[in-house]
Amino acid sequence: MSSPSFYIPTTILALLLFLPLFLWNFGSPFQIHVMIMVCFYAFLGTAWNLVGGYVGQVSIGHSAFYGIGAYVATLAFLEYSISPWLCMFLGAISAAIFAVSIGVPSVRFRGGGAFFALVTIAFAETVRLVFLNLKIGGGAAGVWMPVLPESFLNFQFHSSKVPYYYIIFGFLLAEIFIIHRILKSRWGYYFVAIREDEIKAESVGINTTKYKLIAIFISAFFTAIGGVFYAQYVLYFDPFTVFPLELSVYMVLVATIGGRGTLLGPVVGSFILTPISEYTRVWLGGSFRGLSLTVYGILLMVIVIIIPAGLIVWVKKGYRVILDSLSQSTKHD
Amino acid sequence: MALLEVKNLKKSFGGIQAVNDCSFKIEDGCIYGLIGPNGSGKTTIFNLITGFYKEDSGDIFFRGERINGLKPYQRTERGIGRTFQLVRVFRKMKVLDNLLVPPHLEKLDKETRLQKAIDLLKFVELERLKDELAENLSFGQQRLLEFAIVLMQDPDLILLDEPTSGVNPALIKKMCDNIKQLCKEGKTFLIIEHNIPAIMDTCGTVIVLDYGRKIAEGSGADIAKDERVIEAYLGAGAEVHK
């Protein structure tokens, strides 16, 4: 219990749990919003990382799963007035099935390189245009969620953003736990083997298509949950906000800058990138639009050159140094 | 019934006929060598047997079952294992983890799986490197690791593509002894090799290819005397010093 390897993570976890309450009393709702967005993009980046980081299939079309999740869940809710939580599950499962259906033709090619990236972009753009032009869910006018009384069951909170933070924080922890369990299972070996050498993976007996599709299914499922969360959080969305290419790219950036193929890389990436994005947007207002993207671009270049494995490498080193020095001082005492 | 039977196999790439009407049989529990000059179609035959290439025509039977059209992993499931000419290992995985990848191991409990991997690492003398990343191993060590991975799959037929290339002479001898030992335990080998002394020492039967055709098949001693083989390797009119 007194070991630094126990109390440091516990302290960080406690900080993340209590900071929003502190900010609610002494800070501003915007600071809570930034924390929500940090967890939200960490959640999306972690979902992307399963396919892009562990299996090596670089998708740049994850916004399609995100948007489908948001639309299916919201339209089911508007049509049948069932629990938004059940709608979230419907949205997630629909997006996952859609992901597998586009995955079948696109994962056949070995390597997960440019072809897979292009196919995913094409599918995401097609989905966006379909939702825009077929007037599904109001077309370009978007979908307004009805405002319901504030409650956990209704998934709506009007007096404070703090409950949204706890929901997305809980989602993130659950997602990390589930993906960690998957990676520790036999599937984890197969995923990484496919990324490392797909031909070798097939030669040792791995059905590479099957395991790529499993990874895409799980990844799309979580991404769609992110989309539903966003819809519940802002209570309005349209094809431009839930299907943008920028969102897909952002998921890739969060995971790549943080550390592709590592469990906590996307979390680290989001903790660095999301505040930059949110604060530059607010501080600079309408001027210098896209400045955050310029910052991302520079960061990406610097990181790819200096630490291609992502910022998680430095975080791990720093953590180890702190751990060692605390262990040393405990021994001296 | 032969373990593997290849019948009238053909494969071309553009204008090049890489494998041309090739037929042979591999019997259970024997060691076969597959030799021939560069470009004679040896590795193409491996890729056809293991499903990485699709044949233009011809049939491949494994334990009497026609396996044409099966995917590589399905052929592995049936008991065909292979290594590659350019060594292939999971580079960013630890050496021990490389051995734990094959899905075949799902049948074993965790402890047995781990023990088997450790035993095989001892067998190829890589045990002390078990926690290293595979990419940090020398080329020869990666070759041995690849050999261990294929043994981990426990296949009936093992196709080895130049297994001794990059391996030091002492280990080549050990590897050949190990192959003979595994053969006694019931494994069957088909080995592509340019190291002719190793082939002659290890293989009971040698198949010789030239321009995608089988030009000879027989014991090492017979093959060494075969004029077509001498011509393919050394050119027409060459004399062999006895």
Interface residues (C-beta under 8 A of the other chain):
Chain A: R186 Y189 Y190 V192 A193 E196 D197 I199 K200 A201 E202 S203 V204 G205 I206 N207 T208
Chain B: T50 F52 K71 P72 Y73 T76 E77 G81 R82 F84 R88 V89 F90 R91 K92 M93 D97 L100 V101 P102 P103 H104 E106 I149 V150 Q153
